[in-house]
């Protein structure tokens, strides 16, 4: 069974295991940058836990296209690593989380445009509606938050998902987004403000 990589798990690891883990990640990163296909199985295995965890946390239970979304996320993180001038500034887990979050947010935004589909966010599946059927609002607060995130400007939604939902540090998000830390914090603040306004409007309506 795959176990998600988490900051808590890393912090709990014995000190003697951390250098070897970092060296392994650096070797895998070098292999990605070189395009060394011999390391493909190890690269895939190293990225998969964080990708799976992020997709499930942002989208809910596995989407009917979960396998495709996983593959798209891994392809995206490899492309991001190859293109970035200093990819070693973040751990592979951070890169994998960032890429998977972007893919998941794209899915949420795409669902918002599907007016003829009812989305059951609890199991992340969709089923056609009758032409005259009404699309109900999602039931739980978490379900509604997914809708609200899909309505936010993409950069604000990404900052909230990466920092608030996935627990990444603003400094890491700054690296993967190629912006300054202050810019990440501004995006977070703007996103929080917009979410608060949207929730207040819903409460008063």
QUIZIJO-V604666 format. One record per run of one state. SS is the DSSP state (A for helix, B for strand, O for the rest). FROM is the first residue (numbers start at 0). LEN is the number of residues. If there is no record, write none. Layout:
{{SS;FROM;LEN} {SS;FROM;LEN}}
This chain:
{{O;0;6} {A;6;6} {O;12;2} {A;14;20} {O;34;2} {A;36;23} {O;59;6} {A;65;18} {O;83;3} {A;86;3} {O;89;2} {A;91;21} {O;112;4} {B;116;4} {O;120;4} {B;124;4} {O;128;12} {A;140;11} {O;151;2} {A;153;12} {O;165;4} {A;169;8} {O;177;3} {A;180;24} {O;204;1}}
